[in-house]
């Protein structure tokens, strides 16, 4: 299958930057949207190889112009308000950005002269309240979202389904479980832990680590494996269908923190911060990705330990 032209919304973000790297290695011509206030650090090393278009997914006109300029074969809809705690503070902004933004991308593609393959990126947060007998989570699990962010992703997921059914568009939906790795944003749990550990190592922070809920279980996948999965999804998956992407291994948040502390060889005090606790939290996210793996042959290459070590090294360089 011809690699062709790739269009990525949110190309300067965590996943977007890794996907841009991956697509360039596959020989693709890569376009992507940035906003005037976008942080460019994540793509600075490949910026000259990219075709960057200033635009905002919340603006339908800018999306129409961007799609017309990119003439894409593949569209990856990644731009979003993706920080769950922020969705509690600004639920309407989260819904507007994620739902209206996805709608604008789909409409821009529908009304264009092109027929691209489109990835609508969902989230494991869509599953929300999961009962013990429902573990591991498959695509047939009920959706019981527990945050405004999760609600927004259910809506974008269903938009992808509806646009395929209504207009025959080549849309694949994915529900990726927690992705992490180098360049993960500071507010996100694994990255925040790694930053605090790196700062303590350097002596610029007291040996106190502030945490939220350490009892939750999460299914982590390295971002470099995730972007490979996204690419395979548009090349090999059935249009209109939905696929889980995950490692299939549950990690207790407390064990993640302990892994980083042990790697650094430091002694610390762990303090729970009420500001880091959510009004309602998903207790267990452990995934079954057999449907996706059988369809694509995808197998993660990075162990969780290697991912966390690479993330810690990333923050060691920054701090």
N, C-alpha and C positions, 0 to 999 in steps of 0.2 A: 504493500500500500504506500502510495506517495506520501512523503512527510509533509510537504507543502508549507502553508502559512498558518501560524499560530497566533491567536489573540487572547491575551490574559488581562482580565480586569483585576486591579489590585496587584500589579506586577512588582511593586516595590515592597510588598509585605513579606511576611515570613514564608508562607507557602509559595506565594507568587514568585519570589526571587529564586527559590530552589527549582520551581517548575521552569522558569526561564532558562536557568543553567542547563537543566536536563534537555529541554527542547533544542537549545543551541547545539548540544552534543549530538543530537539526532539529525542535525543538518537542517533544521527548520528555520524559516524566516520568522522572527518573533516580534510581534507588536504587543503593546500593553498600555493601559491607561494609568496616568498619575494625576494627582491633584497639585495645585500650586504650592500647597503646604506639605506635600509628601516628603517623608524622610527618605533620602536616596542612598543611605549607607549600605543597605542590603544588596543593591545592584551596582554600586560604584565600580566594582571590578569587571563588570560586563556591559556597562552603560553604552559604550561605543558600538557594541554589537547589536543593540536593541533599537527598535523603532518606537519611540515613546510619544504618546498622544495625550495631551492634557484634556481631562474630562472627568465627569462625576457621574456615577451610575444613577444618582437621584435625578439627573437631568436627562430627559428623554432625547432632547435634540442633540446633546453632546454624544450620546451613545449611537444615535443614527449616523452622525458624522464619523465617529471612530470606526464603526463597522464598515462604512463605505470606503474609508481610507485603507483599512487593513485587508479587505477582501479575503476573509479567513476561510481556511478549510476546517480548522478546529477552534472552538471557543471554549475557554475555561472561565466560568463565572465565579471568581474567588473573592472579589471585593465585598467586604461586609463589616459590620460591627460585630466582632467575634468574641469579645470579652464578656463572659456571663455575668460577673458582678456589676459591670457597667449597665447591663440591661435592666437591672433592678432600679438603678438610679435614673436612667433615661429610657423608659420602655417605649415611648412613642418614637424617639429618634432611632432606636434599634429596629422597630417594626418598619419605619419609613425607609431606612437605609437598606435593610435586607430584603423586604418584600417588594417595595416599589422599585428598588434598584434592580432586582432580578427581573421584574416585569419589564422594565425599560430595556434591558439587554435582550430579552426574548422577543419583544416587539421590534426592536431594531433589526434583529436577525430575520424575523418573519417578513418584514416589509422591505428587506434588501433584495438585491438581485442574486444573492448567493444562497447556497443550501449547506451551511456548515454543520459539522457534528458538534453538539453542545453538551458540555458537562455542567449540570446543576449540582453544586456541592452542598450536601446536607451535613448532618452532624449526629453523633451518637446521643447528643442531648435530646433529640426528638423522642427517644424511648422513655426518658424520664423515670417515672416510678416503675421499677421492675421488681417482681416478686421472686423469691428464691427458686421456685419451681420453673421459672422462665429463663434461667441461666443455663448455658450461654445464650446470648441474644441473637436471634436470627431476624431476617427481614420481615417475617410474618408476626413478630411481636407487636402487641398493641402500642400505639403512640400515646404516651401520657406525659406531655411536657411539663416541666416544673420550674420554668423561668421564662421571662419574656423573650430572651434569646432563643430558647428552645421552640417556643410558639412561632417565632419568625421563621425558623428553619423548617418546621412542619409546613408552613405556608409556601415557602419557596420550593420545597420538595413537591408539593401538590401542584404548584404552577407548572413545574417541569412535566409532570404526568399529564396535566390537562392540555398543555400546548402540543404535546406529542399526539394525544388522542384527537384533539380538535383539528389540528393543522398538519399532522403527519410529519412534524419536525423531528430531526435526528437527535433526540435528547436522551442522555443517560443520566440517571440520578445515583449519587453515592452517599453513603452515611459513614464517614470516616470517624473512627474513635480517636482518642486523644493523640495528636501528633506532637512531637517535640524534637529537639535537636539544636544544632548551632543556629544562631540568629533568632531564636524564640524570644518574643517580646518579654520585657522585664515583669509585667504584671502577672504573667501566667505562672502557675505554681512551680513547675520543675525549673523554669528559668529563674524565678525569684529565689528559690532555694540555692541554686548554683551561684547566683550573684552574691548572696549573703555569705556563703562559704568562702568565695574568692576574696571578698572584702575582709573577712576575718583573717584569712591567710596572710594578706598584705598588711595587716595591722591598722587598717583604716576604719574598722568597725569593731566594737566591743564583741566578745565571744558570746553573743546572745542572738539566737535565731527566732524570728517571729513567724508564727504559723497560723493556719486556719484549721480546718478539719483534717486530722491525720488518720481518721478511721475509715475513710472512704477507700474503695477499690476502683482502680482505673486500668484500662487496657491501652497501653502506649505503643505507638509505632513511630519509627524514625521518619522524619519528614522526607528524607531522601528515598525511602521506600514508598512513601505515600505518593510522591509526584510520579514515580514510575507507575504506580497503580492507576493514577488518574489518566496517564497517557494510554495505558493498556485498556482502560475502560472505554475510551472512545474508539479504539481500534478493533476491539473484540467483543464488547458486550451488546446485548439486545437493546435496541432503542425502546424507550418507554419504561424499561425495567429499573429496579433499584437494587443496589449491591452494598453490603457492608464491607468496609476495609479496616482490617485490624490485625494485631499480632495473635490474638486468641489467648493471651496470657494476662491474668489479673495481677496487678501490683498494688499492695497497700501503700497509701501515701506516706505513711510513717517509714516504711522500708525504703522508699525512694530517698527520703531525707537522710536516713542512716547510711545509705550507700555513698552519698556525697561526702558526709562527715568522715566516714572511714577512709575514703579515697584521699581526703585532705590530711588525715591524721591529726585532727584538732579536737580539743575538748570544748564543748559549748553548753550553754543553758538554753533550753527550748521553752519559749513563752507563747502561749496561745493569745492571739489578738482578736478581740470581738469584732473588729472592723473587717476581718478576713473571713468571717462566718457568713454563710448565705441564709436568707429567710427559709429556704427549703433546699435540700441538697440531694443529689442522686447518690445513693449509698454504694451500689455495685454496678460497674459497667465492665462486663466481660463478654466478648463477642465471638460469634461463629461466622467466619468469612468463607466457609467451604463453597458457597454458591459462586462467589467471585473467583476464587482460586481455581475451581474446576473449569470456569469459563475462559480464564485468561492464562493459567499456568503461573500466576504470580506467587512468589515466595519472598518474604522479607530477607534482606541480606544482613541487616544490622541487628546485633543483639541489643537488648535494653541496656545492659551494662556499658557497652561501647558507646551507645547514644548518650548516656549520662556523662560518661568521661569526656566525650567530645564537647558536650554542652558546658561542662565545668572549664575545660581548656579555653573555650570561646570567651567566657567571662574573665578568666585569668588574664587574657590578653587585653580586654577592655578596661579592667580596673587597675 
